[in-house]
Amino acid sequence: MSIDMYQVLVFIHILLFVYWLGGDLGVFVTAKSVANRKLGLEERFRFLHALMVCDMGPRTALILFFPVGLEMAVNIGIFEVSRAVSGIVWLLGLAWLAVNWWMFFNEQHPATQKLRTYDLYLRYALIPLLAGTAIYSMATGSPVVVAWLQVKLLVFAFAICLGVYLRGEIKQWIVGFGMVRQGGDAADKGNTIIEQSLVRSQRAALVLWFAVALAAFLGKVKPF
């Protein structure tokens, strides 16, 4: 019995959406305990570790969407690029994924902070690349030849923007916890920073969930 590789890619694509939304739900739930000033500091850090574990699902999904999605589009002829280009995207995507998992397991390594900076720069670069490809394709009909995928690329670029924003909010948590460790009035101010950041993060997360769900809808229903 032969295996239809396109259907295998579709299956992987579905799993990536599941792990993105499911992982984000775990982050959403555990974040409330991380920000809970009534809990002890060590307990809050345990919830923070659980949050970071949950977050690796969405991180993995986002990265793999690039090679998997491109391979699917090339297979059915709706993204006009050469096989060489799709091969390069696979190599870069798997390397990017490996670096992210390495950073997760090597939090205290001296190279981790620099790699995080490079990872952020890459996301900054992908936003205009995806949006530009979508807009150019809307104007010319190529390289993306169907309207639903053009819009999906714009939605995906927006989702990356939200992810970058949420990273900025995590920096506020670091500042807040640094003040909490000091105790006294500084701890109260630190907890306030964390709580305010949590509210903003939750709002952004809800918008992100909608964007991911919309991307899934466009890919499955293909409304135009």
N, C-alpha and C positions, 0 to 999 in steps of 0.2 A: 504494500500500500504506500503510495507516494504521499509526501507531506507538502501541502501548499504553504510555502514560506511566507507569502503575503498574509495568510490567515494567522500564522505564528506571530508575525509582527503586530497584527491587530490585537491578538491576545496579550502580548507584552505591553502594548499601548494602553489597553484597558487596565492592566495591573498597575501601571505607572500612575494613572489617574486615581485609582483606589488608594495607593500608598501615599499619594500627595494629600488628598483630602483627609484620609484617616490619620496620617501623621500630624497634620495640622490640627485636627481635633484634639489629639493628645497634648500638643503644645498649648492649645487654648485652655484646656482643663487644668493642666499642671501649673500654668502661669499664675492662676489665682492663688494657689498655695505658696508659690515663690514670693508673691507680693503680700502675703498675710502677715502683718506685723505681730499678730498674737502667737505665732509659732516661734520656736527657738531658731536661732540662726543656723545651726547645723542641720536641723530638719528642713529648713528652707533651701539649703544648699543641696540636700538630697533630692528635693523636688526639682531643683534647677538642673541637676544631672539627668534626671528622668526626662525633663523637657528637651535637653540637648540630644538625648538618644532618640526621642520621638521625631525631632527635627531632621534627623538624617534620612528619614523616609522622603519628605518633600525635596530635600537637597538632591538625593539620588534621582528622584523622578524628574526633576527639572533638567538635570544634566543629560539624562538618557533620552529625554524627549527629542533632543536635537538629532542624534543619529537615527533613532528609531523612526521618528516622524518623517525625516528626509528620505530614508530608505523606502518607506511606504509610498510617499508621494512620487518618487522616481519610478517605483515598480508599476504604478498605474498611469504614469505619463502625465501627471499634473504639475510637476516641477521639473523644468528643463535644465538639468545640469548633467555633467558627465559622470561616469562611474568613478573616475579618478577623484572628483570632488567629493562624492559621497564617501569614498574610502578614507579620504583625509579627515572628513568630519567624524567618522567612526574612530579613527586613531586619536584625534584631539579630544573627543568626548570621553573615551575610556581613560585617557591620561588625566583629564580634568577630574573625573570621578575618583580615580585612584588617589589623586592629591587631596581631595576633600576627605576621603576616609583616612588617609595618613594623618591629616591634621587632627581629625577626631580622636585618634588613638595616641597622638603625640602632642597633647595640649601644651605641655611645658617645654617642648623643644625650642631652642633658639630660633630655628628657621620658620616656625609656625606663624608668627606674627607677620613676617615678610610675605609668606605665601598667602595669608589672608588678604593682604593688601593687593597682591596680584590677582587673586580670585575676584576681589571687588572691582578692580579695573576691567577685568574681562566681562563682568556683568554690565558695567557701564558701556563697554563697546558693543555688546550684543543688542542693547536696547535700540540705538539708531540703526544698526545693521538689519534687524528684523523689521522695524517700522519702515525703513527706507526701501527694503525689498518689497514689502507689501504695497507701499504707495507707488513705487515705480511700476510694479506689475499691474496695478489698477489703471495706470495711465497708458501702458504699452501692451498689456496682455501677456507679458513674459518677464521673468522665468516662471512665475506662478500663474498658471493659465485658468484657474477657476476662482470665482469670486469668494466662495466660502472659506477657502484656504488663505486668501489674501487678508480677509477680516480676522481669521484665526491668528495669523501672525501678528497683527496689531494687538489683539487681546493678549497674546503671549508676551509681547514686549511690555504691555501695561502690567502684567503679572510680575515680571522681573523688576519693574520699577517699584512695585509694592514690596517685593522682597528686599530690595536695597533699602527702602525706607524703614522696614522693620529691623534691619541690621543697625540702623542708626539709633533706634529705640533701645536696643540691647546695650549700647554704650551708656545710655542713661541709667540702666540697671547697674552697670559696673560702678558708675559714680555713686549711685544711691547706696549700694552695699558697702562701698568704701567708707561712707559716712556712718552707716549703721554700726560698723565695727568700732567706731570711735566712741559710741555710747552718748548718753546725755542728750542735749539739744540737737547735736549733729545727727544722732540716730533718728530723731523725729523728722528732721528735714530730709534725711536720706530715704526714710520710708515714704514720705510724701512724694518725693521724686519718682520712686518705684511705682507707687500707686497711680500717679498721673500718667506715667509712661504706659502702664498696663491698660488704662482706659483707651489711650490713643492706639495702642497695638491691637486691642480687640476690635476696634472699629476698622482698622486697616485689614485685619484678618478676615472679617466678614466680607469686605469688598473683594479680597483676594479669592475667597471661596467662590463668590459669584463669578469672578473672571475665569477661574479654572472650570467651573461647571458650564459656563458659556462656551469655552473652547471645546469641551467635550460635546456639547450640543451641536456646535457647528460641524465638528468632525463626523458625528454619527448621522445627524439628520440631513446635513448639506442643504440648507433651506434655499440657497440661491447659487 
